[in-house]
Structures are given as structure tokens and as C-alpha cells.
Amino acid sequence: MSLDILAIRKDTPGAESVLHFNNAGTGLTPGPVLSAVTDHLRLEAMIGGYEAHHKADLLYQDTYSAIEELIGAKPGEIALAENATRAWDQVFYGMKFSPGDRVIADQASYASSYIAMLQRVKNDGIVIDAIPNDEFGQVDVALLEKSITGKTRLICATHVPTNSGLVNPAREIGIVAQKQGVPYLLDACQSVGQVPVNVNDIGCDFLSATGRKYLRGPRGTGFLYVRTSSIDWVEPPFLDLHAAVWTKMNEYEMRPDASRFENWEGYVAGKIGLGRAVRYLLDLGPEQAFARIATLANALRSALRAIPGIDVHDIGRVKGGIVTFSHHKKQAQDIKIELDAQRINVQLSFPEWSRLDAETRGLPVMIRASVHYYNTEQEIDRFCHCIDQICNS
Ligand SMILES: *Cc1c(COP(=O)(O)O)cnc(C)c1O
């Protein structure tokens, strides 16, 4: 079954007013998600916030069920979070490291993750092993395996980076992690909602994701997956009265499941909206969604390559919906100003957001055009026509 693009666009209030190629920034929210959020906000205003939560508790709980279904998790393995970074941090800062302990990172590492690693280099004396890419531009898994020593405490990998179409071989990394018995934390921020993700196929212990990007959920939402059998490898760096129970005057007990990584107060309407967004994707079919995204992105790459002076910078054996490029002469910043004026949404991709990859490949500031399944071939034509006009006339 292929996707009914017309119906999907009808469901997407923003699709008529903007040409949105910034889905790696925020996806355009579909109507049902928008209603789920606004309905709950209205309920809070009418009957009170706690009372509204109580009344909507089934919907709230369904967010967990929907995420479990989407990524193959079991009940108790999902913690809702305010974004992907905080979800990732819960694991990274929750690991006890001693001086000389080693953490594996990949070339696609996101700035926030690498900054956190550098902080722990400074404060805890850990060592980062940054694994080079293979000839296709993806993590060199054989090299990764060779670099594991008795001191390696964690493998951090990025499924899909912020700055290219690359889809890293997350599953092959998982096989190595399991064989070597090293905890595996996967940054799936750009992949969940874009690429079909199943934690059992991948074999990761922990996975972080966000709501607003390819899942098309509300801003300020995200989640963490924690494999039940791996939960004792980390201790949440923060505990509150939701994550733990104050059992006696001088004692507390952490919650037994992944909810120990959550905190009490949160964006209830957003979390309900996130669940609705996940259900929306489940209804369409994650495989179909990715097939469409990859097809559109490939069409966009080919069309861009045909424009004089344009360099497309994507790497990887498998490529997804993120397309990054620059022009020989015209600065990305100047291109973006002209696109903005035509209500075409893209994002600038700065070297400092993924410095390992950017420095290794000498990347400039790039235009990041990230497509979703609701984009169209006509939009690609219009976009490329505009780019040619802006750069070459
Ligand atoms: C956006 C992004 C993040 C951070 O997600 P937030 O929800 O903004 O915290 C992490 N990793 C990658 C690869 C990203 O693109």
C-alpha cells in the first residue's frame, strides 16, 4: 500500500502555506496531533491541569504504548523526556566513569553529545575513541570492534546525523556491542519517524529520540528507551518524587522501570500529542513512510547535482531524507535569506554542530534541505528552480 499523499497533505495545515524542507528541524504537525494538544490545553483551562491529566490518563498512557509499538520496546522501557538531548544525558551522565575509562564516539556525533563527553574528559578523566568512517562514509564497524579495550565502558553512535543523509549501520554496531558486552547508547533523534527503528533488531541498550522532528510531534517532547536488562548499568543523575519514592526518613527507592529517568512535572498536552503523532505514523506504516522519504531525497539530490556550481555533501551507503549542499560561490547564509523570502523552509547546517565530520571532510556552512513523506515532486522542482535562480542568475 502506497501513501495517499493528497489525503496526508490535506491533514497537514502548513503544507499549503510553506514549502517545508526543514523536517530535520521540525516536521509540520498533522491536524490530529494539533487537535490532541489543543484539546488537552483547553481541558486544562476549563477543569484544571491535574484534573485534566486524570481525565485524559488513558490517552497519556497510550503515548507509552504507541512508542513501544513503534520501536519494539516492552512496557516499562520508555521514559518520556523534554527532548532528545536530555534523554541521552540521563544515560550518559548516569554512567559512573573512572579516570582512563573509554567511550566510543562516531564521526556523526551531535555537538551536544560530544560537548557532554568533553565535559567528562575534563571532570572524570575519560578518553574518547572517535571511530573513523569507512569508504562509504558510515561508521567503520570493524575498526569500532578493534578499538574496544578492557576499559571501554560505552559505545555512543548516531543513527542519522544532523548534517547528512547518512544512515549508520546501527544493527552491525549492536552486534559488536552485544558480543563484547559493552553498553550501547544510540542517538536516534533523526531516525525515529524517518527510518524504521526496532530496538531488538538494533540491539541497543539505550536509545534517545525527539518528538518534533520526523515524528511530527509537538516541540518540547522526546523519549528515552532503556532495555530492562540494562537498567542497572546507569543511575539517573537526578531523582525526584516521581523517579523515586521517599520510603523512610533517610531512605528512598527508585522506581523499578524506565520511569526513574523521568521527572514529575511535564508538558502533558505535548506528551499526549507525541502519542498521537506516533499513532499517526503507525497508521501510515513506517516502512512506507521511509520508502517515500528516501525516494524524494534521492530525486532532490539528483536534481541539485544537475545545477551548476552546487556540491551535494551527503555520505553513506544507505541514505535518508536529509540533503546537504553548498554552492561554489554563493554563501549558504545568503541562499537561505532568498529562500525565506519565497517561504521555502530550510536550515543552515553549521560545522560546529557535527565538528568531527565537518573537520574531517572540510565542510562549509551548508544548506540542509530535509524532506518528509508529505513533500512532493513538484516541490522538489520548484525548490531546485529557485536554487538555480538564486545561485546562477
Ligand atoms: C536534533 C538532534 C539532537 C538533539 O535533539 P533535541 O530534541 O533538540 O534535544 C540529537 N542528535 C541529533 C543527530 C540531532 O539532529
The ligand as a Gaussian input file, in Angstrom:
#p B3LYP/6-31G(d) Opt

LIG

0 1
 C       18.415000      17.452000      16.873000
 C       19.408000      16.398000      17.223000
 C       19.640000      16.056000      18.564000
 C       19.035000      16.824000      19.709000
 O       17.654000      16.707000      19.797000
 P       16.843000      17.714000      20.757000
 O       15.453000      17.199000      20.742000
 O       16.990000      19.065000      20.134000
 O       17.478000      17.655000      22.089000
 C       20.474000      14.995000      18.830000
 N       21.074000      14.317000      17.838000
 C       20.901000      14.613000      16.533000
 C       21.596000      13.813000      15.491000
 C       20.063000      15.678000      16.189000
 O       19.906000      16.003000      14.900000

